[in-house]
Amino acid sequence: MRSRQGFTLIELLVVIAIIAILIGLLLPAVQKVREAAARMQCDNNLKQIGLALHNYHGTYERMPPASQFPWEVASGNASPVFLDLTKPFGPNWACLILPYIEQNNLYTQFNVAGYPGIPIAQDLTVNSKGKLNGKGPPPVGTNQTWRGIRNQEVKTYKCPSDANNNQHWSNPDPISTPEQDWARGNYGVTAAFQDIDHMSNNNTVLTGGPTNNDGSIPGTPGGAPVLASPMFAGNYGATITQVTDGTSNTIMVAELRAGISPLDPRGVWALGFPSSSIINAGRDDTNPTPDNFLGTAGQGDEIALCMGKTVVSPFWTATLGPQQGMGCTGNGKEMTSGQSRSMHPGGVNVCMGDGSVRFIQSSIAQATWCLLISKDDGFPIPSDF
């Protein structure tokens, strides 16, 4: 009688161990392939956005404004007038280029071009006491129908590597932004490296100069001050001829991350504020470079609702910056600066002014990053770019 052959227990355990090892080797490879595909899609998104911005420029002979804040306030001295970020804001660059990314129906349905809907007649000259001679009409009756666009998912604005962009933002402060349910995105135009209200209407700031208390940006030749000159800003978009550093040497659009918490406004594509759809950080050691892991109470993106001293539902935690790379600071209702961040290992994708897409390492020098997001600083780009 023939005996039945079979596996011994030891042989079975060896086979199981080999299969487990093979699976362990295979999973990282699968993840790398998925990330490569996601990064490729992200590159393609940036190329489409870059082309749309240039097509907008071809129509209007300048880039779209980063955001629209027609209302301004005096700074208290003879320096440039600053934006009033508490007044009814309008559609940002991402809304304005919708017709150029095959989203014209969305653009017209919500009357994006209807803002502000009332005359803006301000006297922006500053008198001897540093005050505005006139403040124009009060922002009453502005056309806000464009905000109906807020919850619309736009695939071109979403990087597939960031799963948090599927979670809409619910504003815990309904007074400043009453509408809830804002969709997310992952791209922001660059507005140099000063607070957004300082950069309005193509204002420039000599960072590290004798009238500025930021100190010199580390790494500049001889510690020289650097001119923060935005390609996009509040109520301003540059012409190509104004990008005197060269379009291939100036970052036009860069990645940003969507907020981890539903209360975190970062990555809200239709919201024209830093860290939502604008990137403008790097001038000091609190938020110097992309993907930094700083995050104590005084470090990271300067955004509304972060620390929670004036709102009911803060989202800041002690691990948000050091462990998750999403540090933030701010306790008011304004958002003034935000850094580029991504879910891609090692850096962020960017679109240069000439439309080309590059990958910027997170280890880039602070001075190099600042020079890349300023259009008219006059410095050559260092070799680490």
C-alpha positions as a LaTeX table, in Angstrom:
\begin{tabular}{lrrr}
\hline
Residue & $x$ (\AA) & $y$ (\AA) & $z$ (\AA) \\
\hline
Met1 & 0.00 & 0.00 & 0.00 \\
Arg2 & 1.46 & 3.41 & $-1.06$ \\
Ser3 & 1.95 & 5.90 & 1.81 \\
Arg4 & 0.48 & 9.44 & 1.45 \\
Gln5 & 3.10 & 12.20 & 1.06 \\
Gly6 & 2.65 & 15.62 & 2.72 \\
Phe7 & 4.44 & 18.64 & 4.19 \\
Thr8 & 5.93 & 18.43 & 7.61 \\
Leu9 & 5.18 & 21.21 & 10.10 \\
Ile10 & 8.68 & 22.59 & 9.73 \\
Glu11 & 8.41 & 22.68 & 5.94 \\
Leu12 & 5.06 & 24.46 & 6.18 \\
Leu13 & 6.48 & 27.07 & 8.55 \\
Val14 & 9.43 & 27.65 & 6.24 \\
Val15 & 7.12 & 28.20 & 3.26 \\
Ile16 & 4.97 & 30.63 & 5.27 \\
Ala17 & 8.10 & 32.51 & 6.35 \\
Ile18 & 9.30 & 32.77 & 2.76 \\
Ile19 & 5.91 & 34.07 & 1.60 \\
Ala20 & 5.90 & 36.65 & 4.43 \\
Ile21 & 9.38 & 37.84 & 3.41 \\
Leu22 & 8.33 & 38.14 & $-0.23$ \\
Ile23 & 5.25 & 40.14 & 0.74 \\
Gly24 & 7.41 & 42.35 & 2.94 \\
Leu25 & 9.70 & 43.01 & $-0.01$ \\
Leu26 & 6.82 & 43.56 & $-2.41$ \\
Leu27 & 4.77 & 46.09 & $-0.40$ \\
Pro28 & 7.43 & 48.85 & $-0.33$ \\
Ala29 & 7.85 & 48.40 & $-4.08$ \\
Val30 & 4.11 & 48.73 & $-4.62$ \\
Gln31 & 4.06 & 51.84 & $-2.43$ \\
Lys32 & 6.94 & 53.36 & $-4.40$ \\
Val33 & 5.10 & 52.70 & $-7.67$ \\
Arg34 & 1.95 & 54.32 & $-6.27$ \\
Glu35 & 3.90 & 57.35 & $-5.05$ \\
Ala36 & 5.66 & 57.67 & $-8.41$ \\
Ala37 & 2.28 & 57.66 & $-10.16$ \\
Ala38 & 0.88 & 60.19 & $-7.67$ \\
Arg39 & 3.88 & 62.46 & $-8.11$ \\
Met40 & 3.51 & 62.24 & $-11.88$ \\
Gln41 & $-0.13$ & 63.29 & $-11.58$ \\
Cys42 & 0.93 & 66.14 & $-9.29$ \\
Asp43 & 3.49 & 67.24 & $-11.89$ \\
Asn44 & 0.77 & 67.21 & $-14.53$ \\
Asn45 & $-1.53$ & 69.30 & $-12.30$ \\
Leu46 & 1.18 & 71.90 & $-11.91$ \\
Lys47 & 1.81 & 71.98 & $-15.65$ \\
Gln48 & $-1.89$ & 72.58 & $-16.27$ \\
Ile49 & $-1.99$ & 75.34 & $-13.65$ \\
Gly50 & 1.14 & 76.95 & $-15.07$ \\
Leu51 & $-0.32$ & 76.88 & $-18.59$ \\
Ala52 & $-3.60$ & 78.34 & $-17.31$ \\
Leu53 & $-1.77$ & 81.18 & $-15.58$ \\
His54 & 0.09 & 82.01 & $-18.79$ \\
Asn55 & $-3.15$ & 81.86 & $-20.80$ \\
Tyr56 & $-4.72$ & 84.25 & $-18.28$ \\
His57 & $-1.69$ & 86.51 & $-18.76$ \\
Gly58 & $-2.21$ & 86.31 & $-22.51$ \\
Thr59 & $-5.77$ & 87.57 & $-22.08$ \\
Tyr60 & $-5.29$ & 90.23 & $-19.41$ \\
Glu61 & $-1.59$ & 91.04 & $-20.01$ \\
Arg62 & $-0.70$ & 90.18 & $-16.40$ \\
Met63 & $-1.04$ & 87.34 & $-13.95$ \\
Pro64 & $-4.18$ & 87.09 & $-11.79$ \\
Pro65 & $-4.05$ & 88.51 & $-8.27$ \\
Ala66 & $-3.22$ & 86.02 & $-5.54$ \\
Ser67 & $-6.30$ & 87.29 & $-3.73$ \\
Gln68 & $-8.71$ & 90.21 & $-3.83$ \\
Phe69 & $-8.89$ & 92.52 & $-0.80$ \\
Pro70 & $-9.88$ & 95.97 & $-2.11$ \\
Trp71 & $-10.11$ & 97.46 & 1.38 \\
Glu72 & $-6.97$ & 98.93 & 2.88 \\
Val73 & $-5.80$ & 100.51 & 6.11 \\
Ala74 & $-2.92$ & 102.80 & 6.96 \\
Ser75 & 0.02 & 101.13 & 8.67 \\
Gly76 & 0.42 & 103.94 & 11.24 \\
Asn77 & 3.52 & 105.42 & 9.63 \\
Ala78 & 4.73 & 106.47 & 6.21 \\
Ser79 & 5.25 & 102.89 & 5.01 \\
Pro80 & 2.95 & 101.34 & 2.39 \\
Val81 & $-0.73$ & 100.92 & 3.11 \\
Phe82 & $-1.64$ & 97.39 & 4.22 \\
Leu83 & $-4.56$ & 95.19 & 3.27 \\
Asp84 & $-7.50$ & 94.97 & 5.62 \\
Leu85 & $-7.96$ & 91.21 & 5.79 \\
Thr86 & $-11.14$ & 91.46 & 7.87 \\
Lys87 & $-13.26$ & 92.99 & 5.08 \\
Pro88 & $-15.29$ & 90.96 & 2.51 \\
Phe89 & $-12.66$ & 89.24 & 0.38 \\
Gly90 & $-13.15$ & 88.11 & $-3.19$ \\
Pro91 & $-12.22$ & 85.28 & $-5.56$ \\
Asn92 & $-8.57$ & 84.26 & $-5.58$ \\
Trp93 & $-6.29$ & 83.24 & $-8.46$ \\
Ala94 & $-7.60$ & 79.65 & $-8.41$ \\
Cys95 & $-11.13$ & 80.92 & $-9.05$ \\
Leu96 & $-10.03$ & 83.35 & $-11.75$ \\
Ile97 & $-8.21$ & 80.76 & $-13.89$ \\
Leu98 & $-11.08$ & 78.23 & $-13.89$ \\
Pro99 & $-11.96$ & 78.98 & $-17.55$ \\
Tyr100 & $-8.39$ & 78.04 & $-18.48$ \\
Ile101 & $-8.51$ & 74.59 & $-16.88$ \\
Glu102 & $-11.76$ & 73.60 & $-18.63$ \\
Gln103 & $-13.95$ & 74.73 & $-15.73$ \\
Asn104 & $-15.72$ & 77.64 & $-17.43$ \\
Asn105 & $-19.16$ & 76.36 & $-16.43$ \\
Leu106 & $-18.14$ & 76.49 & $-12.78$ \\
Tyr107 & $-16.75$ & 80.00 & $-13.26$ \\
Thr108 & $-19.90$ & 81.39 & $-14.86$ \\
Gln109 & $-22.38$ & 79.48 & $-12.71$ \\
Phe110 & $-21.19$ & 81.25 & $-9.58$ \\
Asn111 & $-20.54$ & 84.64 & $-11.21$ \\
Val112 & $-16.90$ & 84.82 & $-10.18$ \\
Ala113 & $-16.47$ & 88.03 & $-12.18$ \\
Gly114 & $-19.30$ & 89.71 & $-10.22$ \\
Tyr115 & $-17.16$ & 90.60 & $-7.20$ \\
Pro116 & $-17.13$ & 93.16 & $-5.59$ \\
Gly117 & $-20.26$ & 94.50 & $-7.26$ \\
Ile118 & $-19.91$ & 97.99 & $-5.76$ \\
Pro119 & $-17.61$ & 100.91 & $-6.61$ \\
Ile120 & $-14.19$ & 101.01 & $-5.00$ \\
Ala121 & $-13.12$ & 104.64 & $-4.81$ \\
Gln122 & $-10.39$ & 104.92 & $-2.21$ \\
Asp123 & $-7.86$ & 107.69 & $-1.78$ \\
Leu124 & $-4.79$ & 105.64 & $-0.89$ \\
Thr125 & $-2.42$ & 108.57 & $-0.37$ \\
Val126 & $-0.91$ & 108.91 & 3.09 \\
Asn127 & $-0.79$ & 112.24 & 4.90 \\
Ser128 & 2.03 & 113.61 & 7.05 \\
Lys129 & 0.79 & 111.63 & 10.06 \\
Gly130 & 0.87 & 108.37 & 8.13 \\
Lys131 & $-2.90$ & 108.10 & 7.88 \\
Leu132 & $-5.06$ & 107.60 & 4.84 \\
Asn133 & $-6.64$ & 110.74 & 3.45 \\
Gly134 & $-9.71$ & 108.74 & 2.54 \\
Lys135 & $-10.98$ & 105.23 & 3.16 \\
Gly136 & $-13.50$ & 104.99 & 0.37 \\
Pro137 & $-16.98$ & 103.54 & 0.64 \\
Pro138 & $-17.70$ & 101.00 & 3.38 \\
Pro139 & $-17.74$ & 97.39 & 2.14 \\
Val140 & $-21.50$ & 97.01 & 2.35 \\
Gly141 & $-23.45$ & 95.21 & $-0.33$ \\
Thr142 & $-20.52$ & 93.43 & $-1.94$ \\
Asn143 & $-21.39$ & 90.68 & $-4.39$ \\
Gln144 & $-20.48$ & 87.44 & $-2.65$ \\
Thr145 & $-22.23$ & 84.99 & $-4.97$ \\
Trp146 & $-18.83$ & 83.60 & $-5.97$ \\
Arg147 & $-18.66$ & 81.83 & $-2.61$ \\
Gly148 & $-21.13$ & 79.28 & $-3.92$ \\
Ile149 & $-18.11$ & 77.73 & $-5.59$ \\
Arg150 & $-16.54$ & 76.85 & $-2.25$ \\
Asn151 & $-17.57$ & 73.18 & $-1.96$ \\
Gln152 & $-16.77$ & 72.17 & $-5.53$ \\
Glu153 & $-14.08$ & 69.52 & $-6.00$ \\
Val154 & $-11.58$ & 70.47 & $-8.71$ \\
Lys155 & $-9.36$ & 67.51 & $-9.60$ \\
Thr156 & $-6.62$ & 69.67 & $-11.09$ \\
Tyr157 & $-6.13$ & 71.33 & $-7.69$ \\
Lys158 & $-5.72$ & 68.07 & $-5.74$ \\
Cys159 & $-2.49$ & 66.13 & $-5.32$ \\
Pro160 & $-3.29$ & 62.39 & $-5.05$ \\
Ser161 & $-0.58$ & 61.91 & $-2.40$ \\
Asp162 & $-2.50$ & 64.00 & 0.16 \\
Ala163 & $-5.55$ & 62.12 & 1.44 \\
Asn164 & $-6.49$ & 65.04 & 3.70 \\
Asn165 & $-7.64$ & 67.02 & 0.65 \\
Asn166 & $-10.82$ & 64.92 & 0.60 \\
Gln167 & $-11.93$ & 66.38 & 3.93 \\
His168 & $-13.71$ & 69.73 & 3.56 \\
Trp169 & $-13.06$ & 72.64 & 5.90 \\
Ser170 & $-15.74$ & 73.58 & 8.41 \\
Asn171 & $-15.08$ & 77.03 & 9.76 \\
Pro172 & $-15.55$ & 77.25 & 13.56 \\
Asp173 & $-15.76$ & 81.05 & 13.29 \\
Pro174 & $-18.90$ & 81.70 & 11.20 \\
Ile175 & $-18.70$ & 85.46 & 11.73 \\
Ser176 & $-15.64$ & 86.04 & 9.53 \\
Thr177 & $-16.48$ & 83.38 & 6.94 \\
Pro178 & $-20.12$ & 82.36 & 7.40 \\
Glu179 & $-20.31$ & 79.69 & 4.71 \\
Gln180 & $-19.28$ & 76.19 & 5.74 \\
Asp181 & $-18.08$ & 73.23 & 3.65 \\
Trp182 & $-15.06$ & 74.49 & 1.70 \\
Ala183 & $-13.27$ & 72.01 & $-0.60$ \\
Arg184 & $-9.52$ & 71.50 & $-0.42$ \\
Gly185 & $-6.59$ & 71.69 & $-2.81$ \\
Asn186 & $-2.80$ & 71.47 & $-2.72$ \\
Tyr187 & $-1.33$ & 74.36 & $-4.69$ \\
Gly188 & $-0.49$ & 77.96 & $-3.90$ \\
Val189 & 0.93 & 80.85 & $-5.89$ \\
Thr190 & 4.00 & 82.49 & $-4.41$ \\
Ala191 & 3.89 & 85.94 & $-2.80$ \\
Ala192 & 7.53 & 86.37 & $-1.76$ \\
Phe193 & 8.35 & 85.83 & 1.91 \\
Gln194 & 6.70 & 88.65 & 3.86 \\
Asp195 & 3.20 & 88.73 & 5.39 \\
Ile196 & 0.53 & 88.94 & 2.72 \\
Asp197 & $-0.81$ & 92.31 & 3.88 \\
His198 & 2.68 & 93.83 & 3.50 \\
Met199 & 2.90 & 92.61 & $-0.10$ \\
Ser200 & $-0.33$ & 94.15 & $-1.43$ \\
Asn201 & $-0.36$ & 95.91 & $-4.80$ \\
Asn202 & 3.25 & 94.92 & $-5.53$ \\
Asn203 & 4.67 & 96.46 & $-2.36$ \\
Thr204 & 8.26 & 95.37 & $-1.75$ \\
Val205 & 10.09 & 95.01 & 1.56 \\
Leu206 & 13.87 & 95.06 & 2.01 \\
Thr207 & 14.12 & 92.19 & 4.44 \\
Gly208 & 17.09 & 92.51 & 6.74 \\
Gly209 & 17.53 & 96.16 & 5.83 \\
Pro210 & 17.97 & 99.03 & 8.30 \\
Thr211 & 14.22 & 99.66 & 8.57 \\
Asn212 & 13.29 & 96.00 & 9.02 \\
Asn213 & 13.55 & 94.04 & 12.25 \\
Asp214 & 13.53 & 90.55 & 10.76 \\
Gly215 & 17.32 & 90.36 & 10.63 \\
Ser216 & 19.30 & 89.13 & 7.64 \\
Ile217 & 18.18 & 85.93 & 5.98 \\
Pro218 & 20.84 & 83.28 & 6.75 \\
Gly219 & 22.99 & 82.37 & 3.77 \\
Thr220 & 22.78 & 85.53 & 1.69 \\
Pro221 & 26.15 & 86.81 & 0.42 \\
Gly222 & 27.72 & 88.76 & 3.25 \\
Gly223 & 24.42 & 88.75 & 5.12 \\
Ala224 & 23.05 & 91.26 & 2.61 \\
Pro225 & 19.36 & 92.21 & 2.84 \\
Val226 & 17.00 & 90.68 & 0.31 \\
Leu227 & 14.16 & 92.46 & $-1.47$ \\
Ala228 & 10.88 & 90.60 & $-1.02$ \\
Ser229 & 9.22 & 91.19 & $-4.39$ \\
Pro230 & 6.08 & 89.12 & $-5.03$ \\
Met231 & 5.01 & 87.57 & $-8.32$ \\
Phe232 & 1.48 & 87.43 & $-6.91$ \\
Ala233 & $-0.04$ & 89.40 & $-4.03$ \\
Gly234 & $-3.25$ & 90.93 & $-2.78$ \\
Asn235 & $-4.84$ & 92.76 & $-5.72$ \\
Tyr236 & $-1.71$ & 92.16 & $-7.81$ \\
Gly237 & $-0.37$ & 89.80 & $-10.43$ \\
Ala238 & 2.93 & 90.52 & $-12.14$ \\
Thr239 & 3.57 & 90.96 & $-15.83$ \\
Ile240 & 6.22 & 88.69 & $-17.30$ \\
Thr241 & 8.50 & 91.68 & $-17.88$ \\
Gln242 & 8.38 & 92.47 & $-14.16$ \\
Val243 & 9.97 & 89.11 & $-13.32$ \\
Thr244 & 13.46 & 90.53 & $-13.77$ \\
Asp245 & 15.21 & 87.62 & $-12.04$ \\
Gly246 & 14.02 & 85.46 & $-14.92$ \\
Thr247 & 10.98 & 83.22 & $-15.14$ \\
Ser248 & 13.16 & 80.09 & $-14.99$ \\
Asn249 & 14.61 & 81.34 & $-11.69$ \\
Thr250 & 11.31 & 82.28 & $-10.02$ \\
Ile251 & 8.79 & 79.85 & $-8.53$ \\
Met252 & 5.28 & 80.68 & $-9.65$ \\
Val253 & 3.26 & 77.88 & $-7.94$ \\
Ala254 & 4.26 & 75.42 & $-5.21$ \\
Glu255 & 2.63 & 72.62 & $-3.29$ \\
Leu256 & 0.96 & 73.03 & 0.08 \\
Arg257 & $-0.68$ & 70.50 & 2.36 \\
Ala258 & $-4.35$ & 70.26 & 3.29 \\
Gly259 & $-5.16$ & 70.63 & 6.97 \\
Ile260 & $-5.20$ & 67.44 & 9.01 \\
Ser261 & $-8.11$ & 68.69 & 11.11 \\
Pro262 & $-11.47$ & 69.69 & 9.55 \\
Leu263 & $-11.01$ & 72.96 & 11.49 \\
Asp264 & $-7.64$ & 73.69 & 9.84 \\
Pro265 & $-8.14$ & 76.11 & 6.88 \\
Arg266 & $-4.95$ & 75.10 & 5.09 \\
Gly267 & $-5.39$ & 73.85 & 1.55 \\
Val268 & $-8.81$ & 75.41 & 0.95 \\
Trp269 & $-8.43$ & 76.12 & $-2.78$ \\
Ala270 & $-10.97$ & 78.96 & $-3.14$ \\
Leu271 & $-9.79$ & 80.78 & $-0.02$ \\
Gly272 & $-7.32$ & 83.51 & $-1.00$ \\
Phe273 & $-5.16$ & 83.41 & 2.11 \\
Pro274 & $-1.64$ & 82.14 & 2.83 \\
Ser275 & $-1.40$ & 78.37 & 3.41 \\
Ser276 & $-4.81$ & 77.93 & 1.75 \\
Ser277 & $-3.85$ & 78.97 & $-1.78$ \\
Ile278 & $-0.82$ & 81.25 & $-1.26$ \\
Ile279 & 2.78 & 80.55 & $-0.18$ \\
Asn280 & 4.81 & 83.36 & 1.37 \\
Ala281 & 7.10 & 82.20 & 4.19 \\
Gly282 & 10.84 & 81.83 & 4.72 \\
Arg283 & 12.18 & 85.13 & 6.01 \\
Asp284 & 13.06 & 83.99 & 9.57 \\
Asp285 & 13.82 & 80.90 & 11.62 \\
Thr286 & 10.19 & 80.27 & 12.65 \\
Asn287 & 9.17 & 78.93 & 9.21 \\
Pro288 & 12.27 & 78.97 & 7.00 \\
Thr289 & 12.01 & 76.19 & 4.40 \\
Pro290 & 9.56 & 73.71 & 2.83 \\
Asp291 & 8.42 & 70.69 & 4.84 \\
Asn292 & 9.99 & 71.92 & 8.07 \\
Phe293 & 9.10 & 70.17 & 11.31 \\
Leu294 & 9.08 & 73.26 & 13.52 \\
Gly295 & 6.00 & 73.65 & 15.60 \\
Thr296 & 6.18 & 75.17 & 19.05 \\
Ala297 & 3.66 & 77.87 & 19.95 \\
Gly298 & 5.62 & 80.49 & 17.98 \\
Gln299 & 6.58 & 78.51 & 14.88 \\
Gly300 & 5.01 & 77.45 & 11.60 \\
Asp301 & 2.34 & 78.96 & 9.39 \\
Glu302 & 0.73 & 82.14 & 10.69 \\
Ile303 & $-2.92$ & 81.27 & 10.25 \\
Ala304 & $-6.25$ & 81.98 & 11.86 \\
Leu305 & $-7.80$ & 79.60 & 14.36 \\
Cys306 & $-4.56$ & 77.74 & 15.11 \\
Met307 & $-3.85$ & 78.32 & 18.79 \\
Gly308 & $-7.44$ & 78.74 & 19.87 \\
Lys309 & $-7.19$ & 81.65 & 22.28 \\
Thr310 & $-10.05$ & 83.48 & 20.59 \\
Val311 & $-12.04$ & 80.63 & 19.07 \\
Val312 & $-14.07$ & 77.78 & 20.45 \\
Ser313 & $-12.40$ & 74.89 & 18.64 \\
Pro314 & $-8.61$ & 75.15 & 18.20 \\
Phe315 & $-6.80$ & 72.42 & 16.29 \\
Trp316 & $-3.20$ & 73.00 & 17.42 \\
Thr317 & $-1.45$ & 70.20 & 19.28 \\
Ala318 & 2.10 & 69.86 & 20.55 \\
Thr319 & 2.83 & 67.15 & 17.96 \\
Leu320 & 1.32 & 68.94 & 14.96 \\
Gly321 & 4.65 & 70.45 & 13.91 \\
Pro322 & 7.42 & 68.23 & 15.31 \\
Gln323 & 5.81 & 64.93 & 14.27 \\
Gln324 & 3.38 & 65.78 & 11.45 \\
Gly325 & 5.19 & 68.67 & 9.78 \\
Met326 & 2.18 & 71.00 & 10.00 \\
Gly327 & 3.28 & 73.56 & 12.56 \\
Cys328 & 1.21 & 76.71 & 12.91 \\
Thr329 & 0.86 & 79.78 & 15.05 \\
Gly330 & $-1.88$ & 82.40 & 15.33 \\
Asn331 & $-4.91$ & 83.05 & 17.48 \\
Gly332 & $-6.93$ & 85.58 & 15.53 \\
Lys333 & $-9.13$ & 85.67 & 12.43 \\
Glu334 & $-6.41$ & 86.48 & 9.89 \\
Met335 & $-4.02$ & 84.32 & 7.87 \\
Thr336 & $-0.80$ & 86.12 & 6.98 \\
Ser337 & 1.90 & 83.60 & 5.96 \\
Gly338 & 2.25 & 79.96 & 4.98 \\
Gln339 & 5.04 & 77.64 & 3.86 \\
Ser340 & 5.19 & 75.11 & 1.03 \\
Arg341 & 4.64 & 71.50 & 2.15 \\
Ser342 & 3.84 & 68.18 & 0.49 \\
Met343 & 3.29 & 64.48 & 1.15 \\
His344 & 6.03 & 63.51 & $-1.33$ \\
Pro345 & 9.15 & 62.11 & 0.37 \\
Gly346 & 12.01 & 64.58 & 0.45 \\
Gly347 & 10.54 & 67.73 & $-1.01$ \\
Val348 & 7.87 & 69.64 & $-2.91$ \\
Asn349 & 6.89 & 70.02 & $-6.55$ \\
Val350 & 6.90 & 73.56 & $-7.96$ \\
Cys351 & 6.03 & 75.25 & $-11.24$ \\
Met352 & 8.51 & 77.88 & $-12.35$ \\
Gly353 & 7.55 & 81.11 & $-14.06$ \\
Asp354 & 8.41 & 79.64 & $-17.45$ \\
Gly355 & 5.93 & 76.80 & $-16.91$ \\
Ser356 & 8.51 & 74.08 & $-16.21$ \\
Val357 & 7.98 & 71.79 & $-13.21$ \\
Arg358 & 10.79 & 71.09 & $-10.74$ \\
Phe359 & 11.20 & 69.09 & $-7.54$ \\
Ile360 & 12.67 & 71.13 & $-4.68$ \\
Gln361 & 14.46 & 69.23 & $-1.92$ \\
Ser362 & 13.30 & 69.94 & 1.62 \\
Ser363 & 16.96 & 70.46 & 2.50 \\
Ile364 & 17.20 & 73.59 & 0.31 \\
Ala365 & 18.99 & 76.49 & 1.97 \\
Gln366 & 16.75 & 79.16 & 3.47 \\
Ala367 & 18.31 & 81.96 & 1.41 \\
Thr368 & 17.92 & 79.97 & $-1.82$ \\
Trp369 & 14.25 & 79.35 & $-1.11$ \\
Cys370 & 13.59 & 83.03 & $-0.43$ \\
Leu371 & 15.38 & 84.09 & $-3.61$ \\
Leu372 & 13.34 & 81.61 & $-5.64$ \\
Ile373 & 10.00 & 83.04 & $-4.48$ \\
Ser374 & 11.00 & 86.68 & $-5.04$ \\
Lys375 & 10.82 & 87.95 & $-8.62$ \\
Asp376 & 13.09 & 91.02 & $-8.43$ \\
Asp377 & 15.76 & 90.54 & $-5.74$ \\
Gly378 & 18.74 & 90.79 & $-8.10$ \\
Phe379 & 20.72 & 87.88 & $-6.61$ \\
Pro380 & 21.93 & 84.89 & $-8.63$ \\
Ile381 & 20.36 & 81.60 & $-7.54$ \\
Pro382 & 22.84 & 79.50 & $-5.46$ \\
Ser383 & 24.05 & 76.13 & $-6.70$ \\
Asp384 & 21.84 & 74.05 & $-4.36$ \\
Phe385 & 18.86 & 74.72 & $-6.66$ \\
\hline
\end{tabular}
